[in-house]
Amino acid sequence: MSSTAAGVAVPATVLVYSSRPEVRQAVRTAVGRHPAADVGPLTWVECETGEDVAAAVDEGGIDLCILDGEAQPTGGMAVARQLRLEVADCPALCLLIARQSDRWLAHWSEADATLPFPLDALTAPRVVAEVLRAGVGVPAVGP
């Protein structure tokens, strides 16, 4: 995600992965379509399986993946690690973690950020906006 010369934010595509639809909905609700005045609008892509995530990332156009560390049968941390190891232009990765003690696993999986779950409606948009502003893993826009 980057801004144009006029200061208008370029839209970003955010993938949210969880085996549970209520978690995907909670992420979309907490982050919203405009997480900050200079970020968005966001387009959401929902994935229910790790295979769906891999296919969506392979297709391209994903700026950020928010991955549920508690997803079944494949957790978000394993998916994050696989993406980092196998995808050359890997999008930014953010992990939902239920316990602060899981932060070391998020670090192992090479995630760019973590979000505590259940989500805080003030923290979630801020973290997502910061990751998108940093453009971690996002290829530069060409001419």
C-alpha positions in Angstrom: 0.0 0.0 0.0 1.4 3.4 -0.9 0.1 6.9 -1.3 -0.2 8.8 -4.5 1.4 12.3 -5.0 -2.0 13.9 -4.1 -1.9 12.2 -0.7 -4.8 9.9 -1.5 -4.3 6.4 -0.1 -4.2 3.6 -2.6 -6.7 0.9 -1.7 -5.3 -2.2 0.0 -6.5 -5.8 -0.1 -6.5 -7.7 3.2 -6.9 -11.4 3.5 -8.3 -12.8 6.7 -7.9 -16.4 7.5 -9.7 -18.4 10.1 -11.5 -21.7 10.1 -14.3 -20.0 12.1 -16.5 -17.5 10.3 -17.2 -15.6 13.5 -13.5 -14.8 13.9 -13.3 -13.6 10.3 -16.3 -11.3 10.9 -14.8 -10.0 14.2 -11.6 -9.0 12.3 -13.5 -7.2 9.5 -15.7 -5.5 12.1 -12.8 -4.4 14.4 -10.5 -3.1 11.6 -13.2 -1.7 9.3 -12.8 -0.5 5.7 -10.8 2.6 6.6 -8.5 1.8 9.6 -7.0 5.3 9.5 -7.6 8.5 7.6 -4.7 7.9 5.3 -5.2 4.1 4.9 -7.8 2.4 2.7 -10.4 1.7 1.6 -9.7 -2.0 2.3 -11.0 -4.8 0.2 -11.4 -8.0 2.3 -10.7 -11.5 1.1 -11.9 -14.3 3.4 -10.2 -17.7 3.5 -11.4 -20.7 5.5 -8.4 -23.1 4.9 -4.7 -22.8 4.6 -4.9 -24.0 1.0 -7.3 -21.1 0.3 -4.7 -18.7 1.7 -1.9 -20.2 -0.4 -4.1 -20.0 -3.6 -5.1 -16.4 -2.9 -1.5 -15.3 -2.2 -0.3 -17.1 -5.4 -2.9 -15.2 -7.4 -1.3 -11.9 -6.2 -2.8 -8.6 -5.1 -2.8 -9.3 -1.4 -1.2 -6.6 0.7 -1.7 -8.0 4.2 -2.7 -11.4 5.6 -4.3 -11.5 9.0 -4.0 -15.2 10.1 -5.8 -16.8 13.1 -3.2 -18.6 15.2 -6.0 -20.9 16.5 -7.4 -21.9 13.1 -8.0 -25.7 12.6 -6.6 -27.9 11.3 -3.7 -25.6 10.1 -2.9 -22.8 12.4 -2.1 -19.3 11.2 1.5 -19.5 12.5 2.2 -22.6 10.3 0.6 -20.8 7.3 2.7 -17.7 8.0 5.9 -19.7 8.2 5.0 -21.5 5.0 4.3 -18.3 3.1 7.6 -16.7 4.3 9.5 -19.7 3.1 7.8 -20.3 -0.2 6.5 -17.0 -1.6 9.1 -14.6 -3.1 6.9 -11.4 -2.8 5.2 -12.4 0.4 2.5 -10.0 1.6 2.8 -8.5 5.1 1.7 -11.0 7.8 -0.2 -10.3 11.0 -1.1 -13.1 13.5 -4.1 -13.2 15.8 -2.9 -14.6 19.1 -5.1 -15.7 22.1 -2.2 -15.6 24.6 0.7 -13.1 25.0 2.9 -16.1 25.6 2.3 -17.1 21.9 4.3 -14.0 20.7 7.5 -16.1 20.5 5.7 -18.4 18.0 4.6 -15.4 16.0 8.2 -14.3 15.9 9.3 -17.8 14.8 6.7 -17.7 12.0 8.2 -14.4 10.9 5.0 -12.4 11.2 5.3 -8.6 10.9 2.8 -7.9 13.7 0.4 -9.6 16.2 -3.0 -8.7 17.3 -4.4 -10.0 20.6 -7.7 -12.0 20.3 -10.4 -11.1 21.2 -9.8 -8.0 19.3 -9.7 -4.5 20.6 -11.6 -2.0 18.3 -8.9 0.7 19.0 -5.8 -1.5 18.6 -6.8 -3.5 15.6 -7.2 -0.7 13.1 -4.0 1.0 14.4 -1.9 -2.1 13.9 -3.3 -2.8 10.5 -2.7 0.8 9.4 0.9 0.7 10.7 1.7 -2.5 8.8 0.1 -1.3 5.6 1.9 2.1 5.9 5.2 0.3 6.3 4.5 -1.7 3.1 6.2 -4.7 4.6 6.3 -7.4 1.9 4.4 -5.3 -0.6 6.0 -4.9 -4.0 6.6 -1.4 -5.2 4.0 0.0 -7.7 5.5 0.1 -11.1 5.1 2.7 -13.9 
